Amino acid sequence: MATVRSRRTRVAVLISGRGSNMVALLEAARDPAYPAEIVLVVSNRPEAAGLARAAASGIPTRTIDHKAFADRAAFDAALDAALRGADVDLVCLAGFMRILTPDFVASWAGRMLNIHPSLLPLFKGTHTHRQALEAGVRLHGCTVHFVVPELDAGPIVAQAAIPVRQGDDPDSLADRVIVQERRLYPEVLALVAGGRARLEGDRVEIADAAPDGVLFSL
């Protein structure tokens, strides 16, 4: 008797630039066994290079230019309509340089992930590699977390860490961290899309057989 295959989780990726982490998600989702499929890529910037990269992979794309809207709420309403129109289950922010309104975040609570280039709760916001060097930390890295209204403060799903080397500058740190971002984000998306990582209140519960929550690459 043939088994009935369950529906893959439908994912939208939001970008503002080149979409390097988006590409990592697209590559992972090419595997039919991967529990998520990328059904839409949206950018708030028409010139974002990631749009062409997504289109070249056969993924539908949309541009919703934030400059065309009177305020954040109007932009977020258009974004929400595009996501719901594509029957999206889960949203992945991948270098999406917009602060979303609390109402939008609430409407996608537990269904929106972000990747941030630091070991949160350290170094929120921008210029994280410079912040890490100025603080003199010995470990740096990236974090995938659920999105909440407060910036870079959502429940953490997993992190990847690298050592800070003598002589590092922001560029050299960024080059090594992005390697970990491209590895970690697809792993976390698989956990969430496959139902093995769930948001329970303000913490993330991960089922057995999941990879460690902190992944070191030395």
N, C-alpha and C positions, 0 to 999 in steps of 0.2 A: 504494500500500500504506500503510495507516494505521500511524503510529508508536505505540509503546507508551510511555505516559507513566510515568516513574519515580515512585516513592512519595515524597511530601513528608516531610521530617523532622518527627517528632512531638515537640512541645515542651510542657513544663510550665513554668509561671511561678509562682515562690514569692514571696509578698508578706506584709507585716505591717501595711500601712496603706492609704493611698488608691489606690496602684497607678498613679501617673502614667506611669511607664515601661512598665508592663504595657499600658496603653492604647495607647501608641505601637507596641508589638509587635503588639497585636491589629489595629490599623489597617493596619499593613504586611502582615500575613498575610491580610487580606481579598482581596488581589490573587492570583488563581489562579496567576500566574507566580512568586509569591514561593516560595522553596524550603522554607519551613517552615510548619507549621500549628500553632496553639495548641490543644491537646487537653485541657488541664486547668489550672486555677488553684487553688493551695493556699495557705491562710493558717494561721498558728499562732494567730491572734487572731480569735475569732468576730465581733468588732465591726468588723473591717477594712472600710473603705468600698469597697475594690477588689473585694471579693467581689460586691457588688451590681452594680458596673460590668461585671464579667466576665459575670455571669448575664444582664444586659441585652443583651449581645452574643451570647448563645446559647452561651457556653462553659461546660462542666461545671465545677463548683467543689466544693472539699472544705475543711472546717475540721478541722484536727488541732491541738487546743488543747494547747500544751506544758504547761499547768498540770495536765493530767490524767495526766501520766506521772511516774513516780518519779524518773527521771533522763534525761539527754540521750540515752543509748544506746537507751532504750525509745522515746522520741519519734522518734529517727532511724529506728528499725526500722519504726515505723508509717508514717512518711513514705516510706521506701523501698518498702514494700509498696504504698502508694497509687500511686507512680510506676510501678512495674513492672506493677501491675494495669491501668494505662492504656496500657501498651505504649509508654512514653515513651522517646525516643531521646536527648533533650538537655534539660537543665534550665537555666533562666534565673532567677537571683536578681534580684529587683527591689524593693529596699527590704525584704528579708527579714532581720529583726533577731534572728537566732539564730546562735550559733556552732555549726557542725556538727562532729560527732566525726570524728576521723581515719579511722575505719573507713568511715563513710558517704562521706566525700570520696574515699577510695581506690576505693570501689565505683563512683563516677561520674567517675573521673579522665579528663580529656580530653573530658568530656561535660557539664560544668557551667560556666556563665559567670556573672560578676557585674559590675555596674556600680558604680563607686565615685566619689564626687564630689570627686576631686582628681587631680592629675597624679602618679600613683604613680611612683616609691616615696615621694614626699613625702606627708605628712599622712595616715597610716593612721588607722583607727578612726573616731571620731565627731567632730562639731564641726569639720569640715574647713575650712569657710569662715572661721571664727574663727582657726584655726591659720594659714591662709594670710595673713591680715591681720597677725597678730602676728609672723609671720616676715618680713614686708615684701617678699614676692615680687611680681614684676611680671606674671607669668603664672599663671593658675589654670585649672582645667577639670575634666575627667572622664576616666575610664579604664575600658575593658572588658577584663577579664582572665579567664583560666581559673582556677578555684578550686583551691587546694591547702590542706593542713591549716593552714599558717601564715596568720594573718589578713592579708588585703589584700596578699598577696605572690606571687600566681600570675603565670605568664607573660602579658605584655601583648599583646593583639591590636591595639588602636587607642586613640588618645586624641584629645580635642578640647580646644582651648585658647582662652581669652579673656584680654584684658588686665585687670589690676586697675587700676581708675580711682581717681584722687584723690577722696576722699569716700565710697568704697565702705564699706558695712558688711556684716555676714554675710548679712542679708536680700537686699540688692541683688546681692551675688555669687551667692547661691543662685538668685535669679530668672533670672540670665543663664546660669548653669551648667545648670540644668534644661532650658533650651531645647536646649542641645547634647547633653545626655543623651538626650532624646527623638529626636534625629536620629541620634546615633551608634549606639545600641543596635540598632535595626532593621538598620542597615547591617552591623554586625558579625555579627548573627545570620544574615543572608543569606550572608555569607562562610563562616561555619562550617557552616551547614546545607547549603550548596551545595558543600561540599568544597573551597573555595578557600583556607580558612585551617585549618591543622592543627597540632596540638601535636606537636612533635618534641623529645622530651627536655624540657629546660627552656626552650625557645624556640618561638615560633610562626612557622611558615612560611606565607607568603601568596603565592598564585599570581599570575601577571601579570594585568594588567587590573583588579587590585583597587585601591580608593582608597588614598591615602597613609595611612601608619600614624599620622601626626599631622595633624589637620585643624584649621586655624585659622579662627576666626570673629571678626573685628574689628568 
